[in-house]
Amino acid sequence: MQQHIEENSFDVIIVGAGMVGSTLALALAKQGLQILLLDKFAFKDNWQEKYDIRVSAITRASQYIFENLNVWDAIKEYACVYENMQVWDASGKGEIAFSCLDIGEPNLGFIVENRVIQRALFNALTMHDNIQIDTSATINTLHIEKNQAILTLENEQKRFASLLVGADGKRSWVRENANIGITAKSYSQHALVTVVETAQDHQNTAWQSFFPEGPLAFLPLYTKNISAIVWSVSPNRAKTLCNISTSDFEQQLEQAFPHLGKITIKEKRAAFPLGTHKAQYYVQERLALIGDAAHSVHPLAGQGLNMGLLDAASLANVIQQQQQKKRDIGLQYNLNAYQRWRKAENLVMLTAMDGFQRLFSPQPLLLQQVRNYGMSWFNKQTLIKKILIQYAMGFEGHLPDLAYSRFL
Ligand SMILES: Cc1cc2nc3c(=O)[nH]c(=O)nc-3n(C[C@H](O)[C@H](O)[C@H](O)COP(=O)(O)OP(=O)(O)OC[C@H]3O[C@@H](n4cnc5c(N)ncnc54)[C@H](O)[C@@H]3O)c2cc1C
């Protein structure tokens, strides 16, 4: 592909060097394509802080993608393995316990600070001659022609590619400028995130308590008594919790989650609005969307990034098949396979996450009792639990080549 690279001309331009866009860049570089990765804000160094308050639960499928792209060793070093997950209804007695022993696996996945993943990806990106990273350009316009996508930058320079990929997050500039609509819903919740120390060891367990206002998750980090928290509350409460004194915050958190003893806050607090959205299309002529540019879900099951990584690996798969057949990788006709594949897979997850969110939102007393009874019943169903765990770990569904163990 792109045998004689003209200056400013690429096989694929990826807008957005977040974890999903960077993963796609690596996958495509390994397929020999010439890549331009554009992002003014990515790779900001936040290593002067003790912890990144943004963390991600990584499924087995994502682990394999990272392994196959040779970035897993750098991530694993700072990843916390979690073996159990305890979920309970704070307004009743319903609880569900998941364990890796239920499915004969060594763990249920890993919790990693986002900056660890981003750094590992960045270091790998810089090792490829066929990836050009531009962190200074601002894009002004997007124009699609028969044979190429053209980006005009603020300084009037142009960049050309056979395929343009929008990996630029929830408020995707690419999606908007391609006039691709979205269906969106706000949950009227904000996720308050920070990192805390607990008196007791986190026991390599992810804990999640469902309150009528939203779930509170304690996610274990690689030091035994350090956890990241994701506390979904009303926007007003999030504002209050962000602004109250450290000791008042610790007290309120301890009240909501007394299970690991005294809590000491170790990082700043920040809140993110929560909602779900899905793009009307994932592909157009010379254009594809991946990751949060295409969809977002409530973080209660830690699936958003994992879905995006599967998008990246699946798109790489589809492109590779087109390359092998010497076809034009930017034709919508050739990209449709990616859209059919990932739209269907993501719809299942989007529907499931929205259903969970509604199930645990405030309900009349009778429904709360039914929910609690249902959770206790579910907790005893070993086979159904096993299927759910396998699904959440990314073992089920139509997986791309990179999501299999040691594919390369
Ligand atoms: C509180 C919280 C907890 C979460 N926990 C989990 C979890 O445990 N597990 C999980 O799988 N998911 C989780 N998620 C979801 C996950 O964080 C996102 O799905 C994931 O970060 C999306 O990655 P992305 O690369 O698609 O988008 P982003 O991370 O949003 O990256 C987009 C990139 O595009 C760049 N960009 C934007 N506009 C432009 C432009 N015009 N030009 C150039 N570049 C641009 C941005 O600078 C950014 O670098 C969580 C989300 C939240 C809010």
The ligand as a MOL file (V3000), in Angstrom:
LIG
                    3D

  0  0  0     0  0            999 V3000
M  V30 BEGIN CTAB
M  V30 COUNTS 53 58 0 0 0
M  V30 BEGIN ATOM
M  V30 1 C -15.5400 7.1700 35.2550 0
M  V30 2 C -15.2670 6.2470 34.1100 0
M  V30 3 C -14.7700 4.9800 34.3430 0
M  V30 4 C -14.5380 4.0880 33.2930 0
M  V30 5 N -14.0560 2.8390 33.5580 0
M  V30 6 C -13.8600 1.9670 32.5400 0
M  V30 7 C -13.3690 0.6400 32.7770 0
M  V30 8 O -13.1300 0.2390 33.9220 0
M  V30 9 N -13.1830 -0.1740 31.7060 0
M  V30 10 C -13.4830 0.1970 30.4430 0
M  V30 11 O -13.3490 -0.6110 29.5160 0
M  V30 12 N -13.9300 1.4440 30.1760 0
M  V30 13 C -14.1220 2.3480 31.1880 0
M  V30 14 N -14.5720 3.6080 30.9170 0
M  V30 15 C -14.7670 4.0320 29.5270 0
M  V30 16 C -13.4420 4.3920 28.8740 0
M  V30 17 O -12.7440 5.3320 29.6760 0
M  V30 18 C -13.6670 4.9700 27.4880 0
M  V30 19 O -14.5340 4.1190 26.7820 0
M  V30 20 C -12.3490 5.0600 26.7260 0
M  V30 21 O -11.4430 5.9100 27.3950 0
M  V30 22 C -12.5750 5.5820 25.3260 0
M  V30 23 O -11.3460 5.6590 24.6650 0
M  V30 24 P -11.2200 6.4020 23.2590 0
M  V30 25 O -9.7830 6.3030 22.8750 0
M  V30 26 O -12.2640 5.8920 22.3200 0
M  V30 27 O -11.6550 7.8960 23.5590 0
M  V30 28 P -10.9230 8.9930 24.4560 0
M  V30 29 O -10.2470 8.3780 25.6180 0
M  V30 30 O -11.9530 10.0310 24.7260 0
M  V30 31 O -9.7920 9.5710 23.5100 0
M  V30 32 C -10.1090 10.4330 22.4500 0
M  V30 33 C -8.8440 11.1500 22.0230 0
M  V30 34 O -9.1990 11.9860 20.9150 0
M  V30 35 C -8.5830 13.2490 21.0710 0
M  V30 36 N -9.3760 14.2490 20.3510 0
M  V30 37 C -10.6100 14.6930 20.6230 0
M  V30 38 N -10.9890 15.6130 19.7190 0
M  V30 39 C -9.9540 15.7420 18.8460 0
M  V30 40 C -9.7380 16.5370 17.6850 0
M  V30 41 N -10.6580 17.3850 17.2270 0
M  V30 42 N -8.5520 16.4180 17.0450 0
M  V30 43 C -7.6100 15.5640 17.4850 0
M  V30 44 N -7.7540 14.7780 18.5640 0
M  V30 45 C -8.9160 14.8750 19.2410 0
M  V30 46 C -8.5550 13.4810 22.5770 0
M  V30 47 O -7.5250 14.3980 22.9360 0
M  V30 48 C -8.2660 12.0740 23.0950 0
M  V30 49 O -6.8960 11.8350 23.2500 0
M  V30 50 C -14.8180 4.5090 31.9640 0
M  V30 51 C -15.3250 5.7790 31.7140 0
M  V30 52 C -15.5600 6.6470 32.7730 0
M  V30 53 C -16.1150 8.0170 32.4850 0
M  V30 END ATOM
M  V30 BEGIN BOND
M  V30 1 1 1 2
M  V30 2 1 2 3
M  V30 3 2 2 52
M  V30 4 2 3 4
M  V30 5 1 4 5
M  V30 6 1 4 50
M  V30 7 2 5 6
M  V30 8 1 6 7
M  V30 9 1 6 13
M  V30 10 2 7 8
M  V30 11 1 7 9
M  V30 12 1 9 10
M  V30 13 2 10 11
M  V30 14 1 10 12
M  V30 15 2 12 13
M  V30 16 1 13 14
M  V30 17 1 14 15
M  V30 18 1 14 50
M  V30 19 1 15 16
M  V30 20 1 16 17
M  V30 21 1 16 18
M  V30 22 1 18 19
M  V30 23 1 18 20
M  V30 24 1 20 21
M  V30 25 1 20 22
M  V30 26 1 22 23
M  V30 27 1 23 24
M  V30 28 2 24 25
M  V30 29 1 24 26
M  V30 30 1 24 27
M  V30 31 1 27 28
M  V30 32 2 28 29
M  V30 33 1 28 30
M  V30 34 1 28 31
M  V30 35 1 31 32
M  V30 36 1 32 33
M  V30 37 1 33 34
M  V30 38 1 33 48
M  V30 39 1 34 35
M  V30 40 1 35 36
M  V30 41 1 35 46
M  V30 42 1 36 37
M  V30 43 1 36 45
M  V30 44 2 37 38
M  V30 45 1 38 39
M  V30 46 1 39 40
M  V30 47 2 39 45
M  V30 48 1 40 41
M  V30 49 2 40 42
M  V30 50 1 42 43
M  V30 51 2 43 44
M  V30 52 1 44 45
M  V30 53 1 46 47
M  V30 54 1 46 48
M  V30 55 1 48 49
M  V30 56 2 50 51
M  V30 57 1 51 52
M  V30 58 1 52 53
M  V30 END BOND
M  V30 END CTAB
M  END
